[in-house]
Amino acid sequence: MSLKIYAFPPSPRSFKVLWAANHLGVDYEFRLVDFTKNGQRAPEFLALNPNHKSPVIDDGGYLLWESNAIVEYLASLAAQSGVLPQETRAQLAVRKWLFWESAHWDPACAVFAVERVVKPLFGLGETNQSEIERGTLLFERVGSVLEGELKKHRYVAGETLTVADLSIGAVMSIAEQARFPIENFRAIQRWHNDLKSLPSWAKTVAMQTVPKTSAAA
Ligand SMILES: N[C@@H](CCC(=O)N[C@@H](CS)C(=O)NCC(=O)O)C(=O)O
């Protein structure tokens, strides 16, 4: 039985997992969790993830949720890719960025995602400018950290692409729509362009379309 990825492709956390699988050449069956129909709250989906959140994978009955955990799992299926070093210290030098992504980067980006992508997509009202101001402060702080690293080397954790790039870079799939404040972050812009040039990026972007039946649930 092949690995199944349950995802809503327009969402950056789903993009992360689909992009990782596409990049690593892991075979999978894609299963749409249709947020436009509240698919994440359907009983069948809640049995996979009681948090009613995507993405989730099911690998022959082995269920896993939390996008960063899934990326690590996919990396373990493609150990030869080198995107996650095996030696403890080298591995933690990369894995720490997954914790950073969850704790700091994702919450900063999510403000712009909610205000400028989710609200228009689901008809949830006007952009809240005070939220954008709060997000801008958060983003400047975490963006400076990322910018500093990307000035030192091509990718987040060194000269080669790792799970840190797959994790942190995924949200850049909505960078134009969400208008992340990256005008002064030249190294982030350069890295974003590098990610966009990957065949796996283009393949995943092609999956990002919102389901046609989008009668808001
Ligand atoms: N920390 C989780 C976050 C997952 C998450 O928040 N997913 C959102 C879409 S980006 C979701 O499924 N929201 C639906 C809901 O909360 O009902 C991860 O990285 O997988």
The ligand as an SDF file (V2000), in Angstrom:
LIG
                    3D

 20 19  0  0  0  0  0  0  0  0999 V2000
    1.4840   22.8180   13.1550 N   0  0  0  0  0  0  0  0  0  0  0  0
    0.6400   22.2180   12.1550 C   0  0  0  0  0  0  0  0  0  0  0  0
   -0.3200   23.2720   11.6400 C   0  0  0  0  0  0  0  0  0  0  0  0
   -1.3200   22.6900   10.6560 C   0  0  0  0  0  0  0  0  0  0  0  0
   -2.3680   23.7200   10.3070 C   0  0  0  0  0  0  0  0  0  0  0  0
   -2.5880   24.7050   11.0360 O   0  0  0  0  0  0  0  0  0  0  0  0
   -3.0630   23.4700    9.2070 N   0  0  0  0  0  0  0  0  0  0  0  0
   -4.1100   24.3820    8.8170 C   0  0  0  0  0  0  0  0  0  0  0  0
   -3.9600   24.7450    7.3480 C   0  0  0  0  0  0  0  0  0  0  0  0
   -2.4540   25.5960    7.0000 S   0  0  0  0  0  0  0  0  0  0  0  0
   -5.4350   23.6820    8.9770 C   0  0  0  0  0  0  0  0  0  0  0  0
   -5.5320   22.5110    8.6800 O   0  0  0  0  0  0  0  0  0  0  0  0
   -6.4810   24.3910    9.4100 N   0  0  0  0  0  0  0  0  0  0  0  0
   -7.8120   23.8740    9.4640 C   0  0  0  0  0  0  0  0  0  0  0  0
   -8.4740   24.0230   10.7870 C   0  0  0  0  0  0  0  0  0  0  0  0
   -7.8170   24.4360   11.7690 O   0  0  0  0  0  0  0  0  0  0  0  0
   -9.6710   23.7450   10.8560 O   0  0  0  0  0  0  0  0  0  0  0  0
    1.5060   21.6540   11.0190 C   0  0  0  0  0  0  0  0  0  0  0  0
    2.5770   22.2100   10.7760 O   0  0  0  0  0  0  0  0  0  0  0  0
    1.1160   20.6500   10.3990 O   0  0  0  0  0  0  0  0  0  0  0  0
  1  2  1  0
  2  3  1  0
  2 18  1  0
  3  4  1  0
  4  5  1  0
  5  6  2  0
  5  7  1  0
  7  8  1  0
  8  9  1  0
  8 11  1  0
  9 10  1  0
 11 12  2  0
 11 13  1  0
 13 14  1  0
 14 15  1  0
 15 16  2  0
 15 17  1  0
 18 19  2  0
 18 20  1  0
M  END
$$$$
